[in-house]
Amino acid sequence: MREQLDSLGLCFNWDREVTTCLPDYYRWTQYLFIKLFEAGLAYQKEAVVNWDPVDQTVLADEQVDENGRSWRSGALVEQKLLTQWFIKTTNYAKPLLEALADLPEWYGVKAMQANWIGDCTGCYFDFKLKVNGEETGETLSAYSSSPETVFGAAYLAILPSHRLLHGSSSVRPVLEKALQPGRDSLTEVTARNLFTGREIPLVILHKEAFDGYLDTVIGVPDSSEEDLSVARALNLQWTTVLKSNQDEAQTLINSDEFSGLTREEAFDSITQKAREQKVGGHLTSSKLRDWLISRQRYWGTPIPVVHCGSCGPVAVPEEELPVTLPKLPSLTGKGASPLEAAHDWVNCKCPRPFERHLADHWLPVDVYIGGKEHAVMHLYYARFLCHFCKDQGLVAHREPFRKLLVQGLIKGQTFKLANSGQYLKREEIDFTVALGGGRIEVTWEKMSKSKHNGLDPQEVVQQYGVDTVRLYILYAAPPEQDILWNVKTDALPGVLRWQSRLWQLVTKMRGARQLGDVPSPSLLKKKELAEAKKIWESKNFAIQEVTSHFTEDFLFNAAISRLMGFTNTLNVTYETILLVCQCIVLSVMPLCVSSRTPTPPGLCQVKNPLSPLLQRGGDVLQQSWPTVDPEYLEVPDFVELSVLINNKACGTVTVPLQASKDTERVQQLILESPLGLKHLAERSIKRAILSPRTALINFLIDE
C-alpha cells in the first residue's frame, strides 16, 4: 500500500505514521477505556448480537451481507444473546446535539447527526431489582419521556423479548412464570427507584416494541393515557403528581422538594439532581442506544479489565498498560477464539501518563477528511470521546474537528446478473450475443474485488503518468461528489491538453527572456498596455480564487479550471509584452508552477525548463505560495465602464464607484459625457442594460 501511495506522488511523512495495532498506540485506547470505566460509562450487559457459528465470533452489521451470511466464513449469521461491553454514549446525547451549533462547517453532516441523535426530551433512571423483598444485585435503567413526573411512576415495563427473559439474569425464572402470552403480565419482581426511593412492580407488556431502541420504560399514569390504561387493567396503585391551575398550567404535587414547581422547572431540577446523584437524568432520545463494542476472536485491542470472582470487573492499573495479546503458536482463523487456549493469559491475578500539552497542540483538528458514511457512527463516537476527555480535564477543547471535508468515492463500472445478483468480470461478457443467464445490470459501484470493478493505481500511473492521474481525479468532480472512473471522458483529454499548453507557455517565456535587449515600455501601444494590465488583473484574480479553493471550500476542480483559464490568457500574449513587463513574468510563474504543485507535483519539480523561471530557482517546494498584490485589493474610487450601443463597443467612460451599480445614475453620467454627447445625443434610447457582473452597459437604440 505504501508503494501505491508513493507512486501517486502523495507526500507523507512516514516518520509520523500511526499503526493502531501496535501496543505503543493502543495503550492509550486502553487508558481511555479505564477512564470511561472509572466514570461509570463503560459497563457490561447481555445483548442480542450477530453470531458467526463457524468463526465463532460477533459480527458488526456491516460484516453481514444482504443474504444474511458472514463476510468471511459465508455461514448463515445467528442472533445470539451474549454479555457485551457498552459505552454509555447516551449520557452525552444532549450536549452532543447542542454542540452541533458550534460546527458551522460540517456541511451536510450536521443534519444527519442531529437526526441520528433525535430530540433529547427524556432520560433514564436507575432501578435496583428485588424479588420477594430481597435485592438481586441487578440494576435496570428505564426511560421516561416525562422525567418531571417520576414520583408518579406506577410500574416498570419490559417486552417479552427483553434480555431478562432470555439471558442469565437471576430474575428470569420469576418472569417466565409470570408471563401470560397475549396479555399484559404483572410479575413478582419489583424495582426500587434510586432517585425517589420508591418501589414499583415490573410488568411485561403485550406489544411488539417501544419507541426507537427502548427496552424498558417507566409507566406514569398522570402523563400518559396508555400508562393509565395499563395501571387500571393490572389494578396498580400510583401517586397523583400533577395539578392543573386556573391558567391551565400544571404544577407538581406529592413530589418531595419539587412540589410546587411548574413542569418545566421540575424537569430541569429533577434531571439535574439525578445527574448529581449519578442515578440517571442525562437527557437523551428514544432513538439512541449505548455503543456496543464487541471483541472479535483474537485481533483487536484487549479490554484492560480483569474479571474477578470476588470483586467483579477490575480495571488493570495504568502503570501496567498496555495489556498485549499473547503470542500463540498458530492462528487458523477457524473455530473457537484462539484466546480460549491461552490459559496463562486468561487466568491472571486480580490487581487492585498522559501529556495534555501534546493533545492541546493537535486538537482541535483543522480539517477532518472522511465520507458521509461516518456521520452517525465514527464522528458521533469521536465527538463523545472528546466531550468526555474535556470533562476529565484531559483536553482543552470539547469538539475534536473544526471542519469536515466529506469526499465522494471513485466508482467502477460493474456487471451483474439481474436474476441472481452475481457479479461478472468484464472480460467474461460477450456483448455481441444474448446471455443465457439473463439480463445484465450495468451500474457504477464502489470499487471492490468481489465486484470485479477495481483498478490498481500503479497500473494507471504507469499508463498515464502520476501528474495526469492526480489532475484527472481532482478535476473530474468536486471532492464531495462521486467519480465514475472512465478515462474516455472529456476530463482526461482536458488535463492532457492543459499540461501541453503549460509546456508551450514556459517555452515561450524562456524564449522571451533569452531575446536579450528589453524594449522600452514607452514603445508599447495603447492596446498592448491594456493587455498587460489585463494579465496583471487576471493573475491576481487567479491567485485569489485558487488560494480560496485550496484553503476554504476545497473545490480543487474549480482551482484547476481557474488555472487553465489563466494559462490560456498567457498563451495568447505577445512575447514583447512579456519582455517589457518583467514584473509580470516573475510574478506569473510562481502562480503557474507553485499553485499547481498540490495537483501535479512531478511536472512542477522538473528543473528544466521550469525552475529557471521560479523566484529562487531550485525545487518548487522552496518557493513561497503566490500572494495577491496589495494594489489589487485596494477599492478604486472610479470604475472604467465599457459602453456598448446595440451590442457594439464604442468606448469607455469613467464613473464613480458608488454610482456604478445604479442604472439610472450611470445612464445619466454617460449621456453627459463627451462619448454620450457624440453617440447618444438626440437618439431614442429604448433600454439601457447594466451588467451586474462586469463593468459594462449596453444601450439599445432605434437605428
N, C-alpha and C positions, 0 to 999 in steps of 0.2 A: 504494500500500500504506500509506503514511503517513497518508493521508486516512482509510482504513478503520480504522486503529488509533486515530486521534484520535476518530473518530465513535463508537467503543466506550467512550470515556471513559478509555482507558488512559493513565496518567500517566508518560510517558517524558521524560527529559532529553535532548533531541535533540542538545545540545552534546556528549554523550558517545557519540554514535553511532559505531560502528566499521564501516568499509567494507573488507572483506577484499580487494577487488580493487584498492585504491589502493596506490601504491608506499610511502607512509609506514607502511602496515601490513605489507605482505609483505616489506619489507626485513628484518623480524625473523624471518619464516619462513625467509628465505634465511640469516640469521645462524645460526639453529638448525641448518639443514641443513649449513652449513660445519662447525659444531661436531661434528655427527654424522660427517661425512666425515673430519675430522681424527682422530676417535676410532676410526676403522675400522668404524663402524656404518652407514655409507652406502656401498653398493657396487653394481656392475653385473654382471649375468649374463643369459644368454638364458633366456627363459621362454615357455611357451605362453600366449597371451592371446586375448581376444575381439577380432576384427578386422572393422571395417565396411568392405567393399570399395568402397562408394560415397563415404562421407565420408572414407575412408582414415584412420581413427583407431582407437585402442584404446578398448574399452568396458568399463566395470565390469559385474559380473554383474547389478546392478540395472537396467542400461540395455538388457538383452536380455529381450524379452517371452517369454511361455510358448510361443510358436511359433518361438523361435529367431531373431527378427528384431530389428533395431536400433530403438531407441525413436524415433529421429528420421528416418532415411532409409527405414526399412522393409525394408532389404536383409537377406538371409539372412546371419547372422554366421558368419565362418570362424574356425577355430582356427589361429593363426599363431605361429611361433617368432620372437621379436624380442628384441633387447637391451633390458633394462629396468633401472630403478633400484630398489633394495631398501633398506629399513631393517632392520637386524638386531635386530628386537624379541625374537627367541628368546633373546638374551643376558640378557634381564631377566625371563624367564618365571618362574623360581623366586622371585625377590624380589617380583614382582607377585602371585604366588599366595599367598605367606606374608603379605604386607601386607594382604590382604583381611580378615584377622582384626582389623585396626585400624579397620575401617569398619563399625561395628555398625548404622548407619542406612542401609545400602544394601539395603533390604528387597527381596527377590525378585531382585535383580540379582547379588548375591554368588555365589549358587549357579550362575547362568547363566555368569558369567565364569570361575568355578572349573572348571566342566565344559568350557568352551571351551579353557582352558589345558591341562587334563589333569594327570596325575601326572608330575611332573618328576623322573624317575628315571634319565635318561640324559643324554648330552651329545654334542656334535660335536667332532671332532679335525680339524685341517687337514693336508692332504697336498699335496706337490708332485708333479706328474705327470712321468713320464720315458718316453722311447721309445728303445730301444737304448742305455740308459745316459745319454742326454742329456736334461736338463731342458727342458721345453717352455715354461716360464714360466707355466703354468696351475696354479691352486690348486683343489683339490676338498675340500669339507668332507664328512665321513662321520659318521653317527650310530652310537653304541654304547649299547646298553641296559645294559651292564655295564662302565663305564669302568675299573674297577679291574683288568680283565683285558686292557687294551690291549696289554701287552707280549706277549700270546699271539696276536695277530692273524695270520691266515693269508692273508687276501685282502680286497680291497675289492670290493663287489658293486653293480652297477647293473642296470637293466632295459633291455630292447630299446627302450623309449620314451624313454630318457634323452636329454637335450639334447646330450650329447657325440656321439651317433649321428645327430643330425638338424640340428645347428646349424653354426656356423662354426669349431668347435674344430679345432686342428691335429692332434688325435689321431683325428679322425673316420675318415679312410681306413684307419687301422690297425684300428680297432674294427669297421668294416664288413667288412673282410677276415676277421676272426676270428669274426664272428657266424655261428653254426650254428643255424638255426631249429629249434625243437623240443627243444633240449637246452642245458645249461649250457656256456658257452664261455669258455675261457681265452685271454686276449689277451696281446700283447707289450708292452702298456702296464703300467708299474709305478708305484707311488706310495710316496713317502718320507714317513713319519710325522714331522712337525715336532716332535712331543713326544718320541718314543722314538728317533728317528733311524733306525729300521729300515725296510727296503724290502720291500714285498709286491706281488703281482700284482693287476691289475684283472680282474675276472670279470664276464661278462654272464650273469645268471641267467635261466633259462626259467621265469618265473612272471608272474602278472598284476600284482601290486602288493605293495609292502611295507606295513607298518602305517602308518596315518594318511597323512601327506603326505610320508613319507620317499622320497627318490630315490636315496640312496647309503648303504650300511650297511657296518659293519666285521664281517667274519666271524671269530669266535673259537671254535675247536672245543672248548676247555675249558669253555665256558659255554653251549653250545647243541648239541643233538643234530642239528639241521638243518645248522648250520655244519660240524659234524664230518662229516656225510654228504657235503656238497659238497666239502670238502677231500680226503676219501678218493677220491671219484669222479674228481677232477681231478689226483690224485697230488701234492698240495701238501705242503709241509713247514711245520711250526709248532712253537712252543716251549710246553712244558707250564708253566703259571704257577700252578696251584692244587694245594695239598697238603692232604689231609684228615687231621685229628688223631684221636686216640682218642675224643674227645668229639664227633666229627663236625663240629667247627668247621673252617673252611678258612682257610689262611694262604697268602700269596703266596710264590712261589719264582721265580727267574730273572727278576726284575723290578727290577734295579738297586737303588737305595737303598730301594725299597719292599718288598723281600723281607723276610719275617718278620712283616709286618703282617697283621692279620686283614683279611677282605674289606671289612668296614665301615670300618676305619681307612684302608685303602688307597683306598677310594672317595673319602673326604674329602681325603686328602693328594694324590692324583693329580689330581683335578679342580681343586683349589686351585692346584697348581703349574702346570697347563696354563693357567689364567686369568692367573697372574702372567707367564708367558712369552708370553701373547697368541696362543696356538695352539689355543684351544678351551677346553673344560672348563666352560662355562656350562650349568648344569642346565636341561633343558627336556623337553618331552614329544614323542612321535612325532606328536601331533595338530596341533602348531603348525608354521607356516611363517613365514618373514620377510614383512614388509609390502611389497608391490609398489606403487609409486607411479607409475603411468603418466602421461605427459603427453598432453594432448588437443589436437591441431591447433594453435590459436593461443592460446586462453584458458588461464588457469591461471598460477600463479606460475612464472616461469622458474627452472630449477635453476641456481644460480650456479657452474657448473663449465665450464671451457674444456677441450676435448678436443685435446690437443697430440700431433702425430705422433711427437715425440721423447720427451716427458715423460709421456705418458699423461694421465689426468684431473687437472686442476689447479684448485684452488679459487680463485675470484675473491677478491682481497684485501678485507677487511672495510671498509676506507675507501672502496672503490669501490661499495659497496652503496647502493641497490638496483640490481639488474640489471633494467631495464624492457623491456617488449616494444616492438619497433619500430612506428612508425606506418606503416600501409600504405594505399595509395590506395583499396583496396576489399576487402571481405570478403564473398565469395559464400556461404560455408558449404558449398560443394561441392568435390569433387576433392581434390587433394593439399593438405597443410598449407600455409597462406599463408607460413609461415616459410621454405619452400624457395626462395621468390623474394626473400627479404630477405638478399641476398648480403653487404652491408656489415655486417649484424648477426651473421650466422652465421660469417663468416670474420674472426676477430679475432686479435690478437696474444696470445701466451702470457704471462700475468702471473707471475710467480714470487712502538657503545658501549652498553654495557648498564648500566641503573641498577637494582641489586639492591634498594635500599630500596623502590622502587615495586612490584617483584614481590612482596616480602615483605608490603607493605601490603595487596595484593589477594588474596594466597594464604594459606592455602587458601580456596577459595570456600565460603561458608557453606551454600548450598543450590544444587544443580545441578538444573535442570528439563529433563527430556527423556524421550522414550519408551523403552520396553524394547528397541526395535529398535537402540538404540545400545549395548546391554550388552556385546556381544562385539566391537565394531569401534571406534567413536569413543571410548568410555570406556576401552577397553583401550589404544588408542594414546595417548590423553591421559595416562593413568597412566604409560605407558612414557616419554613425553617429560618428564614431571615428575620421575620417578626419575632419568633421565639428567641433567637440569638440576641436580638435587641433587648428583649425583656430580661435576659440573663446577664446583660451587661457585656456581652462578648463583642458586639459591633456597635458602631455609632449610627448606622442607617437602618431604617425599618424596611425599605424597599431595595431589592438586590439589583434591579435592572432599570436604568433610566428610559431607554428607548429600545424598541423592537424593530428588527428588520426581518419580516416574515417572508421568506423566499419560497418560490414555487418549485416544482420538480422538473427534471428533464425526463420526458416520457418517450418511450419507444413504441413502435408500431407492433401490435400483437394480432395473431391469427388464432381464432378459437372456434371449435365446432359448436354450433348453436345448440345441438341436442344433448351433448354430453358435457360441455364446458371444458373439454380437453384443449390445451394449448399446443399449437403446432409450430415447428420451425419453418421459416420462410422457404428454405430450400426443399422442404417436404411437399410443397404445394405446386401442382401443375395448374396454372391459371388458364390454360387453354382448353381444359376438359372439365366436365361436371364431376364433383367429388361424391363418391358413393356414400360417404359417411354423413352427408347432409350439408346444410348451408354453413358457410364460414362467416363469422363475425369479425370484421376488421376494426379495431379500436386502437386508441393510444392509452397506454397504462404505464405506471411506474416501472422502471427497468428492474428486471428480476431474472435470475437464472431459470426459475421454474416456468416463466412465461416466454423464454427464448427471445427476449427483446433487448438484451443488454449489449453494451459495447465496451470494449477495452479501451480506456483513454489513451494508452500508449500507442495503440494501432492508429487511432485517429490523428494523434500528434505526428506520427511518422508520415502519414499521408499528406497532411495539410500544413504542418508546422505549428509550433506552440502558439505563436502570436496570432495566427489566423483562427485557431480553435478558441483561444481566450476571447478575442474580439467577437467572434460569432456568438458565443454563449452570452456575452454581455449586451450585444447589440440586438439579439433576436427578440427580446421582450424585457419589460420592466422586471425587477427582481421578484416581485410578489406574484407574477404570472407564471404558469407552466410553459415550458418549451417543448414543442413536438419536434423531436430530433429528426431533421430532414435536411441534409446538406444540399438538396436540389432546389431549395427555396431561394428567393431573391437576396436573403440576408448574407449568405456566404459569398456570392459574386460581388456584392456591395463592399464587403470588407476587403476582399482581394483587390478590387479596383482602387479603394482608398489607399491601401499600402503602396500600390504602384504610383499613385499620384503624389504621395508624400516623397517617395524617392525622386521623382521628377522635380518636385519643388526644391528639395535640398540641392540637387544638381544645379538647378537654375540659380539658387542663391550663391553657391560656391563659385559658379561661373561669373556672377556679377561682381563678387569681391575680388576675383583674380584679374579683372579687366585693367586694373591699375589706376589711372587718373580718375578722380572723383569729380564729376561735373559740378558746377556751382548751382546751388538751389535757385539762384535768380534766373537760371536758364529754363526752369520748369514752366510749362504753360499753365494757365489757369485750370484747365481740365485735369492736368497731372497733379497739381496741388490739391485739388478736390479729391482725387483718387487717393493721394497719400493720407489725407485726413480720414477718408473712409476706412482705410486699412487700420489706422490708429484706433478709430472708434470700434471697428469690428474686433480688433484684438482685445481691447478692454472688455467689451461685451462678452466675448467668448470666455475670457478668464473668469469673469464674474459668474457666468452661467455654469461653467464646468466645475468651478470650486464649490458652488452651491450644490450641484448634483452629487459631488463626491462626499460632501461633509454634512448635508442636511437631509435631502429627500432620497438620496441613493438611487436616483434614476440614471444608472450608468448608460443605458441605451440612449437617453436624451443627451448625455455628455458626449458620447461618441458622435451622435448626429450633429451636435454643435461644432465639434472639431472638424467633421467632414465638410460642413459648410464653410468654415473659416479657411480650410485648405483650398477649397475651390476659389475663394476670393483671392488668395495669394497667387494661385496658379495663373490667373489672367492678368496679373500685374506686370507692367513693363519693367525690364531689368534696370532701366535708367532710374526709375523711381526708387527701386531697392538700393541702388548705389548711392543716390543722393541722401536718402533718409537712412543713414547708418543706425540711428536710434531705433528705427522700426525693425531693421534686420536683427539687431541684438536683442530686442525685446520680444520679437515674434518667435524666435527659435526656442526659447525656454517653454513657450506655450506648445509649440508643435511637438517638441520632444518630451519635455518633463511631464506635461499634463497627460501624455499618452502612456507614461511609464506604468501606471497601475493596470493598464489593459494589455498592451503587447510589450513587455519589458525587454524581450530579446532584441527586437528591432531598435529600440531606443538606446540600447547599450552598445551597439556596434560603433566602434571608434572611427571607422572610416566608411562613409563620408560625413556622419552626423556630428561627431564630437568636436571638430574644429569650429562649429558654429555655436557651441554651448558657451555659457558665460565664463566658466573657469576651465573648460576642457575636461578631459578625463571621463570617469564614469558618470552616468546620468544621476546616480544616487547621491552624488556630491553637489548637485545643483539645488538651488533654492526653488521652492514652489513659486510659480509666477504670481505676481500681485497686480492689482489694478492701479493705474496711475492716479495720483491724488486729484489731478486736474479733471479727470473724467468723472469723479464723484461730485465735483462742485456743480451746484444747480445754477444754470445760467439765468441771467435776468431777462434775456431775449431769446426768441426762437426764430430760426430761419424757416419760413413756411413756403413750401413749393406750391405754386399756383397753376392750376390746370383750367383750360376753357374748353368745354366739350371734349374732355379726356385728352387734350393736347397740352403739353407743358409750354408755358410761355414766360417763365421766370420765377424769381423768389422775392418774398417780402419779409422783412424783419418785424416781428410783433412782440409786445411784452409777454413774458411767460404766463403771467396771471390771466391774460386775455386769450391765450392760445387755445383753450378748450370751449370758448363761448362763440358759437357760430355767428350770432348776430354782431357781436363786437368785432370778430375777425373780418367779417364781410365789410363792415363799415370802414375799418382801418385800411383794407386793401383798396376799396373804392376811392379813398382819399389819397392813396399813394401814387407816385408817378406811373407805376405799372398799371394801376387800376384806371387812372385818368386816360392812359393811352389805349388800353384794350377794352375797357368795360364802360366807358362814359357813353351815355345815351344808348346803351344796349338794353334789351329786355331780358332780365335775368329770371329764368323760370324757377331755378332752385340752386342753392349752394350746399354742397356736401362736405362737411369737415370730418376727416378721418379720425376715429377715436384712438388709433394705434400709432400712426405716423404723422409727421408734420406736413400735412398736405390738405389742400382744399380744392374742390373741383366745382367750377361754375358751369351750369347748364344754361345756355342762352339760345335765343332764336337766331338762326343764321340770317 
